[in-house]
Amino acid sequence: TNDWQGHGTHVAGTIGANTNNNYGVAGVMWNCSIIPVKVLDDDGYGGYWEIGKGIKYAAGLLSNPSIGQPAHIINMSLGGSSPDSFLKEAVESAAAEGVILVGATGNENDKVLYPAAYPEVIAVGAVDYNYPHAPQRAPYSNYGPEVDFVAPGGDLDKDTDGDSYYDGVLSTAFALNGGSKEYLFEFLEGTSMAAPHVAGVIGLMLSEGIPANQVRDILKKTSMDLGSPGYNHFFGHGLINAYWAINNVQEIRVLVGEWVGNQFEFVADGKIDLKAGSYSLDGVPAGNYRVLAWIDVRGNGVIEPGDYLAQSDPIQFTGGSIYTRNLILREQE
């Protein structure tokens, strides 16, 4: 299971590092089984034939060697700049078996690499931290019409003293220590770090009973819009939101009314698409009311931690008019 190059160990840790142990890092989905399939050499290089065979092996499509339990998800934090017929056939065959494939777009600030560029693969680009502002596309992250989503990939920068400023992704690693390998943790950056975030979230979705054939559509609906509104070649459908995805959040409720204690009593309400960004209201009676936009994440009709809320100051409604507002949502604490 040891990846002597270290890259695969880092990726695997993002998906499934041991968690709740006060040590190191937390995996996205730690109660899972990882099948480590080595397709690159100890320096991190290899060919499409090895990658294609690895995909087929993990998908249970090889009789020699065979695998007992095929993978539900194949994460591919690797890629090359040109298409390949054998790789394409391996991707298509695995997808036909119902395996979900996730691939890194690449780190050249250029076109999307293969196998991520194939339509059967969920292609993942990277965003940096940029807190407290919205995440930005990491400057290395490849882009194009094949990009599906973005996830944290980090950006290792330099401070004024020339030292590394770490807002990369911290995960599991091996390092040489006196001729032997010592278990460590390290910061790395790249779309290779972003892809396993998505693979882990998909694992959580499957564990919640979401059918594999619905995963991509739910991720599209629940990802958070970045850049120009709607789909774009830099961020795809947006930044993945694990909580929204595993709860299959569908809509935003819009309520017009006022708080009475801890209850919001409304005189008009409606529902809009999760990514609508703006909404219009009509049929509101005359009066002085607040407008509340609410994402009920668990769908239980109770405003609680983890829900998303945005509310206006009191507005004087005249009745018989149509009102339009834009949404900026924040998480309820």
C-alpha positions as CSV (number, residue, x, y, z in Angstrom):
1,T,0.0,0.0,0.0
2,N,3.0,2.3,0.3
3,D,3.3,4.7,-2.7
4,W,7.0,5.4,-2.7
5,Q,6.6,8.5,-4.9
6,G,4.2,10.0,-2.3
7,H,1.6,11.5,-4.7
8,G,-0.8,8.6,-4.4
9,T,-0.5,8.6,-0.6
10,H,-1.4,12.2,-0.4
11,V,-4.4,11.7,-2.7
12,A,-5.6,8.7,-0.7
13,G,-5.4,10.6,2.5
14,T,-7.7,13.3,1.3
15,I,-10.3,10.7,0.5
16,G,-9.9,8.4,3.5
17,A,-7.4,9.4,6.2
18,N,-8.2,8.1,9.6
19,T,-10.3,10.7,11.4
20,N,-11.5,11.7,14.9
21,N,-8.1,10.7,16.3
22,N,-6.6,14.1,17.1
23,Y,-3.8,13.4,14.7
24,G,-2.9,14.7,11.3
25,V,-5.7,15.4,8.9
26,A,-9.4,14.4,8.3
27,G,-10.4,12.4,5.3
28,V,-13.5,13.4,3.3
29,M,-14.8,9.9,3.7
30,W,-12.8,7.9,6.2
31,N,-15.1,4.8,6.6
32,C,-14.2,3.4,3.2
33,S,-12.0,0.9,1.4
34,I,-9.3,2.2,-0.9
35,I,-7.9,-0.1,-3.6
36,P,-4.4,1.3,-4.4
37,V,-3.7,0.6,-8.1
38,K,-0.2,1.5,-9.1
39,V,0.0,2.6,-12.7
40,L,3.0,5.0,-12.6
41,D,6.6,4.4,-11.6
42,D,8.4,5.5,-8.5
43,D,9.1,8.9,-10.1
44,G,5.5,9.5,-11.0
45,Y,5.7,8.7,-14.8
46,G,3.9,6.1,-16.9
47,G,2.0,5.4,-20.1
48,Y,-1.6,5.2,-21.2
49,W,-1.5,1.5,-21.5
50,E,-0.7,1.1,-17.8
51,I,-3.4,3.6,-16.8
52,G,-6.0,1.9,-19.0
53,K,-5.1,-1.5,-17.6
54,G,-5.4,0.0,-14.1
55,I,-8.8,1.4,-14.8
56,K,-10.0,-2.0,-16.2
57,Y,-8.6,-3.8,-13.2
58,A,-10.3,-1.5,-10.7
59,A,-13.5,-1.8,-12.6
60,G,-13.4,-5.6,-12.5
61,L,-13.0,-6.0,-16.2
62,L,-9.8,-8.1,-16.2
63,S,-9.8,-11.9,-15.6
64,N,-6.1,-12.0,-15.0
65,P,-5.5,-10.4,-12.6
66,S,-9.0,-10.3,-11.3
67,I,-10.3,-8.2,-8.4
68,G,-12.8,-9.4,-5.9
69,Q,-15.0,-6.3,-5.3
70,P,-14.7,-3.8,-8.1
71,A,-14.4,-0.1,-7.2
72,H,-17.5,2.1,-7.1
73,I,-15.4,5.2,-7.8
74,I,-12.0,5.5,-9.6
75,N,-10.0,8.6,-8.8
76,M,-7.4,9.5,-11.4
77,S,-5.1,12.3,-10.2
78,L,-2.9,12.0,-13.3
79,G,-3.1,12.8,-17.0
80,G,-1.5,13.4,-20.4
81,S,-1.9,16.0,-23.1
82,S,-3.1,13.7,-26.0
83,P,-6.0,11.3,-26.4
84,D,-5.4,7.6,-26.7
85,S,-7.7,4.9,-28.1
86,F,-6.9,2.3,-25.5
87,L,-7.3,4.7,-22.6
88,K,-10.6,5.9,-24.1
89,E,-11.9,2.3,-24.4
90,A,-10.9,1.6,-20.8
91,V,-12.8,4.7,-19.6
92,E,-15.9,3.9,-21.7
93,S,-15.9,0.3,-20.5
94,A,-15.6,1.2,-16.8
95,A,-18.4,3.8,-17.1
96,A,-20.6,1.2,-18.9
97,E,-20.2,-1.0,-15.8
98,G,-21.6,1.9,-13.6
99,V,-18.2,2.9,-12.1
100,I,-17.9,6.6,-11.5
101,L,-14.7,8.1,-12.8
102,V,-13.1,11.3,-11.4
103,G,-10.1,12.9,-13.1
104,A,-7.8,15.9,-12.5
105,T,-7.8,18.5,-15.2
106,G,-4.0,19.2,-14.9
107,N,-1.7,21.9,-13.7
108,E,-0.4,23.7,-16.8
109,N,-2.9,26.6,-17.0
110,D,-3.8,25.1,-20.4
111,K,-6.3,22.6,-21.9
112,V,-7.8,19.7,-19.9
113,L,-5.7,16.6,-19.8
114,Y,-6.8,13.0,-20.6
115,P,-8.5,11.0,-19.2
116,A,-10.3,13.9,-17.5
117,A,-11.2,15.3,-20.9
118,Y,-13.3,12.3,-21.8
119,P,-17.0,12.9,-21.2
120,E,-17.4,9.8,-19.1
121,V,-15.0,11.3,-16.5
122,I,-16.0,14.0,-14.0
123,A,-13.2,16.5,-14.7
124,V,-12.1,18.5,-11.6
125,G,-10.2,21.8,-11.6
126,A,-8.7,23.5,-8.6
127,V,-9.5,26.6,-6.6
128,D,-7.2,28.3,-4.0
129,Y,-8.2,29.4,-0.5
130,N,-8.5,33.2,-0.9
131,Y,-10.3,33.5,2.4
132,P,-12.3,35.6,3.4
133,H,-13.2,36.2,-0.2
134,A,-14.7,33.7,-2.7
135,P,-12.3,31.0,-4.0
136,Q,-10.4,31.8,-7.2
137,R,-9.3,29.4,-9.9
138,A,-5.8,28.3,-8.9
139,P,-3.4,29.9,-11.4
140,Y,-2.1,26.4,-12.6
141,S,-5.5,24.8,-13.0
142,N,-6.3,23.7,-16.5
143,Y,-9.6,24.8,-18.0
144,G,-11.9,24.3,-21.0
145,P,-15.3,23.0,-22.0
146,E,-14.6,19.6,-20.4
147,V,-14.4,21.0,-16.8
148,D,-17.2,19.8,-14.6
149,F,-16.4,21.1,-11.2
150,V,-13.8,22.7,-9.0
151,A,-12.6,21.7,-5.5
152,P,-9.8,22.8,-3.1
153,G,-6.4,22.3,-4.7
154,G,-4.5,25.1,-3.0
155,D,-1.8,27.5,-4.2
156,L,1.7,27.4,-2.6
157,D,2.9,30.9,-2.8
158,K,5.9,32.9,-1.5
159,D,5.8,35.6,1.2
160,T,7.9,38.7,1.1
161,D,10.9,36.8,2.6
162,G,10.7,34.2,-0.1
163,D,9.4,31.4,2.1
164,S,6.5,29.2,1.1
165,Y,3.1,30.4,2.2
166,Y,1.1,27.3,2.7
167,D,-2.5,27.4,1.6
168,G,-2.1,24.1,-0.2
169,V,-3.8,20.9,0.8
170,L,-2.5,19.1,3.8
171,S,-2.7,15.3,3.6
172,T,-0.8,12.1,4.3
173,A,2.7,11.6,3.0
174,F,5.9,9.5,3.2
175,A,9.3,11.0,3.4
176,L,12.8,9.6,3.4
177,N,14.3,9.4,6.9
178,G,17.6,7.7,7.3
179,G,17.0,5.3,4.4
180,S,13.6,4.3,5.6
181,K,10.1,5.7,5.2
182,E,8.5,7.7,7.9
183,Y,4.8,8.5,8.0
184,L,4.2,12.2,7.8
185,F,1.9,14.9,6.5
186,E,2.6,17.5,3.9
187,F,1.2,20.4,1.9
188,L,0.8,19.9,-1.8
189,E,-1.0,21.8,-4.5
190,G,-2.6,20.8,-7.7
191,T,-5.7,19.5,-9.4
192,S,-4.5,16.1,-8.2
193,M,-5.5,17.4,-4.7
194,A,-8.8,18.7,-5.9
195,A,-10.0,15.5,-7.6
196,P,-10.0,13.3,-4.5
197,H,-12.2,15.9,-2.7
198,V,-14.9,15.2,-5.3
199,A,-14.3,11.4,-5.2
200,G,-14.7,11.5,-1.4
201,V,-17.9,13.5,-1.6
202,I,-19.3,11.1,-4.2
203,G,-18.5,8.3,-1.8
204,L,-20.6,10.0,0.8
205,M,-23.4,10.5,-1.6
206,L,-23.4,6.7,-2.5
207,S,-23.4,5.9,1.2
208,E,-26.5,8.0,1.7
209,G,-28.3,5.9,-0.9
210,I,-28.0,8.3,-3.9
211,P,-28.0,6.2,-7.1
212,A,-24.7,6.4,-9.1
213,N,-26.6,7.5,-12.2
214,Q,-27.9,10.6,-10.3
215,V,-24.6,11.7,-8.8
216,R,-23.4,14.0,-11.6
217,D,-26.8,15.8,-11.9
218,I,-27.0,16.3,-8.2
219,L,-23.5,17.7,-8.1
220,K,-24.4,20.1,-10.9
221,K,-27.4,21.4,-8.9
222,T,-25.7,21.7,-5.6
223,S,-22.3,23.1,-6.6
224,M,-21.7,26.8,-5.8
225,D,-21.5,29.2,-8.7
226,L,-18.2,30.9,-9.2
227,G,-17.0,33.3,-11.9
228,S,-19.4,34.3,-14.6
229,P,-23.0,33.1,-13.7
230,G,-23.8,29.6,-14.8
231,Y,-21.5,27.1,-16.4
232,N,-18.1,28.4,-17.5
233,H,-14.8,26.9,-18.7
234,F,-12.9,28.0,-15.6
235,F,-15.1,26.6,-12.8
236,G,-17.4,24.3,-14.7
237,H,-20.7,24.0,-12.8
238,G,-19.1,25.4,-9.6
239,L,-17.4,24.5,-6.3
240,I,-18.6,21.3,-4.8
241,N,-20.7,21.6,-1.6
242,A,-20.5,18.3,0.3
243,Y,-23.4,19.0,2.7
244,W,-25.7,20.1,-0.1
245,A,-24.8,17.2,-2.3
246,I,-25.3,14.4,0.2
247,N,-28.6,15.9,1.3
248,N,-29.6,16.4,-2.4
249,V,-30.7,20.0,-1.8
250,Q,-33.1,21.1,-4.5
251,E,-34.5,24.5,-3.9
252,I,-34.5,27.8,-2.0
253,R,-37.6,28.8,-0.1
254,V,-38.6,32.5,-0.2
255,L,-40.8,33.7,2.6
256,V,-42.4,37.1,3.2
257,G,-43.4,37.9,6.7
258,E,-41.9,38.8,10.1
259,W,-40.3,37.1,13.1
260,V,-42.5,36.4,16.1
261,G,-40.1,35.2,18.7
262,N,-38.2,32.4,17.1
263,Q,-40.9,31.7,14.5
264,F,-41.1,33.3,11.1
265,E,-44.7,33.9,10.3
266,F,-45.2,34.4,6.6
267,V,-47.9,36.0,4.4
268,A,-46.5,34.8,1.1
269,D,-44.0,32.1,0.1
270,G,-42.4,30.5,-3.0
271,K,-39.7,28.2,-4.2
272,I,-36.9,28.8,-6.7
273,D,-34.1,26.9,-8.2
274,L,-31.0,26.5,-6.0
275,K,-28.9,28.5,-8.5
276,A,-31.4,31.1,-9.4
277,G,-29.4,34.0,-8.0
278,S,-32.5,36.3,-8.1
279,Y,-36.2,35.9,-7.7
280,S,-39.4,37.8,-8.2
281,L,-42.4,37.9,-5.9
282,D,-46.0,38.8,-6.6
283,G,-49.2,38.5,-4.7
284,V,-47.7,40.0,-1.5
285,P,-50.3,41.8,0.5
286,A,-49.7,45.4,1.6
287,G,-47.7,45.7,4.8
288,N,-44.2,46.0,6.3
289,Y,-42.4,42.7,6.0
290,R,-39.0,41.0,5.7
291,V,-38.1,38.7,2.9
292,L,-36.4,35.5,4.0
293,A,-34.5,33.2,1.5
294,W,-33.9,29.9,3.2
295,I,-32.1,26.7,2.1
296,D,-33.6,23.9,4.4
297,V,-30.7,21.5,3.9
298,R,-32.2,18.6,5.7
299,G,-35.7,19.3,4.5
300,N,-37.3,19.1,7.9
301,G,-39.0,22.5,8.0
302,V,-36.9,23.7,10.9
303,I,-34.3,26.5,10.7
304,E,-31.2,25.0,12.2
305,P,-27.4,25.0,12.2
306,G,-26.2,24.1,8.7
307,D,-29.1,25.8,6.9
308,Y,-28.5,28.8,4.8
309,L,-30.3,32.1,5.3
310,A,-30.5,35.6,3.9
311,Q,-33.0,38.1,5.0
312,S,-33.8,41.7,4.1
313,D,-34.5,44.7,6.4
314,P,-38.2,45.4,6.7
315,I,-39.7,46.5,3.4
316,Q,-42.9,48.4,2.8
317,F,-45.0,46.4,0.4
318,T,-47.8,48.3,-1.4
319,G,-49.6,45.3,-2.8
320,G,-50.3,44.6,-6.5
321,S,-46.6,44.9,-7.4
322,I,-43.8,42.6,-8.5
323,Y,-40.6,42.7,-6.5
324,T,-37.2,41.4,-7.6
325,R,-34.1,40.8,-5.3
326,N,-30.7,39.2,-5.6
327,L,-29.5,36.5,-3.2
328,I,-26.3,36.3,-1.1
329,L,-26.6,33.3,1.2
330,R,-24.7,32.6,4.4
331,E,-24.6,29.5,6.6
332,Q,-26.8,29.5,9.7
333,E,-24.8,29.2,13.0
